[in-house]
Amino acid sequence: IFFRRHEMGKQPRRTFIVGGNWKCNGTKASIEALVAEWNKGADLSNADVEVVIAPPAVYCDYTRSVLRADFQMMVQNVWVGKGGAYTGEMSADMVCDFGFGWAMTGHSERRSLPALRESDETIAEKTKYCLEKGLSVMFCIGETLQERESGQCDAVNQRQLKALQSVIMKRDWARIVVAYEPVWAIGTGVSCPPEKAQETHKSIRDYLRSTEGDQVADSVRIVYGGSVSPANCEALSKCPDIDGFLVGGASLKPDFLKVIDSYKLANTQ
């Protein structure tokens, strides 16, 4: 599912993937209107791209009922394990029961908002349980502006990845997409320049190569998240180590389809 073949060669390449994270936004009326516009777009069932949409949990089932069939569903958060006396939480088992195939873990807002402050270890445990239940996971990592300016970008990304590596098996990487999100670019309108984003994505892939080997490094998809929009997606999609996007605000608009269409320009290494 994650590989297509070049028309001009035999080397596999990674299938582009675009996630839409609606965060804590939307109403039934706004979702109905947005999805109606998206549903007018060309069918992508046989295209070299996957699209995964993450509404607020309360709207997931409704969104699935009106959303085009070639777009998949993702939840924005899950509990660390199976269900029980955990008021307000949602388990991966429940996500599977509804037929949704994806979960997001480790988003910077869940890592950093004062009311949440999820640790690397908690996020790793959530991810492990999702994988055990058969879900695919969009695992988010990224540094703050202070960490970048102090030269800690790679160290922060590697620390967050190491927490995950300590609890999963090598085979689990087949169902993990790494979403690199520079925290200072999320929701600010300030996107990381393509050359800097590519540099960081390559560093992440190099780290995975040194710790997990060539097969994992060459196959795992690393997507960029941080004020992605129709205005900057084309330049970013051409970077060889950027395999798609995790989109916030722009995924609440009809022209999110333009971001998805940038898969046509993706580097086919």
N, C-alpha and C positions, 0 to 999 in steps of 0.2 A: 504493500500500500504506500510506502514512503519513497519508492524509487520509480523513476521513469527512465527510459533509455533515450540517448541521443539519436536523432535521425542520422547524424553524420558519423557516429562512432559507437563504441561498445561500452564506454565507461558509464556506470550509473551516476545519476545526479540526484540530489535531494529534492523532493517535491515541495514546492512553495506552499506555505500555509499562512493564512491571515486570521487572526482572532479579533473579535469585537467585544470589548469589555464595557458594558453599560454602567458599571459601578452601581451607585444607589440613585438611579435616574429612571424615569419613565412612568407612564400610566397606561392602562389598557387602551385608551384612545390614541395616545401617541405611538404606542407599539403597533397598533393596527394600521395607522397611517404610514409609518415608516416601512413596515414590512410590505405593504401594498406597493410601494415604490420599488423596493428591492425585488419583488417578485416579477417585475417587468423586465428584469435583466436577462441576458442570455444564459441558458442552462450550462452549468459547469460540471455536470456529472462525469464527463470524459475529458475534462481539462486538466492541465498539469498544476492544479492548485486545490488545496483544501480550505474550507471556510468554517470557522467555529465561532458561535455566538454565545456570549455569557450575559444573560439578563439577571436582574435581581432574582433571588430564589423564588419569591412569591409569584413572579411572572413567568417562570420557566415553562410550566406546562401550557399556559395560554400561548406563549410565543411559539412553542413547538406546533401547536394546533393551526397556526396561521402562516408559519414560516415555510418557505420553499424547501423542498425535500433534499436539495443538494447542499444545504447549509446544515452543519451539525450543531449540537447543543453542548454547552459547557456550564458548569456551576462555578461561582466565584470563590467558594470556600467550602470546606468540609471539616467535620470533627476528626480528631486524631485516630479514632478507632471505630469499633462497632457501636450501635446505639445503646441507649439505656437512660439512666437518670442524669441527663445532660441538657437541662432546659435551654432552649434557644438554639440548639445545635442540629446538624444534619449529617448523617453518616454516608459514607461512600456506598453502603448497601442500598440506601434509599435512592441514591442517584442512579444506580444500576437498575433498580426496580422500575423506575420511570423510563428506562431505555436511553438515558443520556450517556454518551460515551466518554466525556471529558470532565476534568476538574482542573481548576487553577489553584496553585499553591504558592505562597511566598511573595505575593504582590507587595510592593514596597509600602503601600498604605497599611497593610496588615502588619508589616514588620515595624513600622515607625509611628503610627498614630498612637498618641498617649493612652487611649482607652484600650488598645490592643497589645502592642509590643510583643508580637509573636517572636519567639527565639528561633535561631537556626535549627535547633534540635526538634522543636515542636513542628516546624514546617517539614523537616525531613521525615518525621514520623507520620504526618498526614499523607505525604507523598507515598511513602512505603505502603500504607494501608490501601490507598487508592489503587496502586499497582497490583497489590495482592487480590483485589476484588475485580480486576480486569479493566479498570479505567485507564485511559491515556491521560497524561498530566502535562499541563503547561507550567513549568517550574520557573518562577521568576527570581532573578538576581539583579544586583546593581548597587552602585555606590552613590553617596551623597556628594554635593558640591564640595564640601569641606574635605571629604576623603579623596576626591579627584585632585583637588588643588594641592593636597599634601602628598600626592604620588602613591596613594593607597588603592587605586582602582583595581588593579589585578589582584592584590592581596585580599580585598573584600570579596570579589567574585569567587576567588578560589576558596576562601573560608566558607562561604555559603554552599559551594559545590561539595566541599569535603564533608560537611555535615550530612549531605544526602548520600555521598559515596559510602559512608560508614554504615549505612543501614540497608542498602540495596545490592542486588546482584548485577553482574555485568550484562546479563540478558535483559534486564529491566530498561536499559537505555533505549531499546527499540520502541518503547511507548512513552518516552519523555521528549518533550520539546523544551529547550532552554530559552527563556525569554529574558534578554538583557535589557534592563530598563535603568538608564541613568536617572536617579531620583530627581536631580535638579532639572530635568527636562520634562518630567511628567506633569501635564496639565498647565504648563507655564507658557506654552507657545514657542518656547526656545528648544529647537531640536538639536541634537548632537550633529555636528557636520559629518557628512558621509565618510570622509576619510578617517575621522576619529572613531566613528562607529565601527567601520571596517577593521581598524586597528585593534579595537577591544574585542570584537568578535573573533578575530584571528588569534588573539591571546587566549581566549576561552577555549578555542578549538585546539590550540597547541598544548594547553594544560591537560585537556582530556586525552590528547594523543600520548602525553608523557605518563599519564596515570592509568588510562584504560586501554590504550593501544590504538592502532590505525583503524580497525573496523568500527569502533565506536566513534572515534573522532571524525571519520569520513562520512558516517551515516547520520549522526545526530543532527537534528535541525536546531539552529540558533536563530531566533527571531529578534527583531529590534522593537522596543516600545519606548516612546517618549515624544509626545506631540507629533505623531505621524499624521500626515494629512495628504490630500490630493496634490498639494503644492510641492512636497518633498519626497513623496514615495518613489517616484521614478528613479531619482538619483540614488536613493538608498537601495532599491531593488537590484541595481546593477552591480553592487558590491559582492565579490565572490563568496564571502563568508556570512552574508545576510540571507537567510532562507525564508524570510517573510516578516510579518509584523504582528504585534499585539497593540491594537488601536483602542484608545479611550474615547475622547470627545467626538472624534470624527466618525466613530461607528454609530453615532446617534443621528446621522444625517443620511439623506438619500445618496449623496455622492461618495459614500463609503464604497460603492461599487467601483469607483475610479481607483481607490487604493487596491482593491482586489485585482483589478485589471493590470496592475503593475507586474503581476506574475509573468506577463508576456515578455517583459524586458529582463527578467531575472537571468543572472549569469548561469550558463549551462556548462559548468566545469567538467 
